[in-house]
Amino acid sequence: MTARVVDSWALLAWLQGEEPARAMVHKIFESASEGKVVTTMSMLNVGEVFYLIAKRRGAALAERFLSELPLMPLKTLLPDRKLVLNAARLKARYPISYADAFAAETARQQNAALVTGDPELYELARHEPIDLLWVGTQRY
């Protein structure tokens, strides 16, 4: 079965209705609801989405996101020791956020394409074997 890891950038773009990410992530979630793909996200990236919503739009909306998360066709994963250390190794080698390192390593661990529009992850994929499913407006 096809696997997709959704990163924070893609989920936030979907939540905020930013095109083309909104439509593309919506299609991925539809396929997941139909059992055609498996979509996952690291809990570390869930935390990133939460704090960004809280900072930008307020704590109440961030809490609403958490309450609606179980309704989404998105399985959340707790990182294990191996994933934490591999993400730390990526962060040590490249100018990416720690959360982006978790998204990339979660995708690699799951043998999944990483759904993103984040320019940092685009640059990382030029140097590391990471399969991207690009939902951003442009490539860098």
C-alpha positions in Angstrom: 0.0 0.0 0.0 1.2 3.5 -0.8 2.4 5.5 2.2 2.6 9.2 2.7 4.1 11.3 5.6 2.5 14.7 5.9 4.8 17.4 7.2 3.8 20.5 9.2 4.1 22.8 6.2 1.6 20.7 4.2 -0.9 20.3 7.0 -0.9 24.0 7.9 -1.3 24.9 4.2 -4.3 22.5 4.0 -5.8 23.9 7.2 -5.4 27.4 6.0 -6.8 26.7 2.5 -3.6 27.6 0.7 -3.5 26.5 -2.9 -2.3 24.3 -4.5 -1.5 22.5 -1.2 -5.1 22.5 0.0 -6.4 20.6 -3.0 -3.5 18.2 -3.2 -3.5 17.3 0.5 -7.3 17.0 0.3 -6.9 14.4 -2.4 -4.4 12.5 -0.3 -6.7 12.5 2.6 -9.6 11.3 0.4 -7.4 8.4 -0.8 -6.5 7.6 2.9 -10.2 7.6 3.9 -10.9 5.2 1.0 -8.0 2.9 2.2 -5.9 3.5 -0.9 -3.0 5.2 1.0 -1.7 5.3 4.5 -1.0 8.8 5.8 1.1 9.4 8.9 2.7 12.3 10.8 5.2 12.4 13.6 3.8 13.6 16.9 6.7 16.1 16.9 5.3 17.6 13.8 1.8 17.6 15.3 3.3 19.6 18.2 4.8 22.0 15.6 1.4 22.6 14.0 -0.2 23.1 17.4 2.3 25.8 18.5 2.2 27.6 15.2 -1.6 27.8 15.2 -1.4 28.9 18.9 1.1 31.7 18.0 -0.6 32.9 14.9 -4.3 32.4 15.7 -4.6 31.7 19.4 -4.7 28.9 21.9 -8.4 28.1 21.4 -7.9 27.4 17.7 -4.8 25.3 18.5 -6.8 23.2 21.0 -9.6 22.8 18.4 -7.0 21.4 16.0 -6.0 18.8 18.6 -9.6 17.9 19.2 -10.2 17.4 15.5 -7.0 15.5 14.8 -8.5 12.1 15.6 -11.1 12.7 12.9 -8.5 13.2 10.2 -7.3 10.2 8.1 -3.9 10.7 9.6 -2.1 8.3 11.9 0.2 9.9 14.4 3.5 8.3 15.3 5.6 8.6 18.4 9.3 8.7 17.4 11.5 5.9 18.7 15.1 6.2 19.7 16.4 5.4 16.2 14.2 8.0 14.6 15.2 10.7 17.2 18.9 10.0 16.6 18.6 9.9 12.8 16.7 13.2 12.9 19.4 14.7 15.1 22.1 13.5 12.6 20.2 15.2 9.8 19.9 18.4 11.8 23.6 18.3 12.6 24.5 18.1 8.9 22.0 20.4 7.2 20.5 23.9 7.9 17.0 22.6 8.6 14.7 22.8 11.5 14.6 19.9 14.0 10.9 19.4 13.1 11.8 19.1 9.4 14.4 16.5 10.3 11.7 14.5 12.1 9.4 14.7 9.1 12.2 13.6 6.7 13.3 10.7 8.9 9.7 9.6 9.6 9.2 9.4 5.8 12.4 7.4 5.4 11.5 5.1 8.3 8.0 4.5 6.8 9.3 4.1 3.2 6.9 6.9 2.3 6.9 10.0 0.2 7.1 13.2 2.3 4.2 15.5 1.5 5.6 19.1 1.7 6.0 22.5 0.1 8.8 23.5 2.5 11.8 24.9 0.7 14.2 23.5 3.4 13.0 20.0 2.7 13.3 20.6 -1.1 16.9 21.5 -0.6 17.5 18.6 1.8 16.1 16.1 -0.8 18.7 17.4 -3.3 21.4 15.9 -1.0 19.6 13.0 0.8 17.5 10.1 -0.5 14.1 11.5 0.4 11.1 11.0 -1.8 9.1 14.2 -1.9 5.5 14.7 -3.0 5.6 18.4 -3.7 2.5 20.4 -2.9 4.0 23.9 -2.8 3.6 26.6 -5.4 7.2 26.5 -6.7 10.4 24.6 -6.5 13.5 26.3 -5.3 
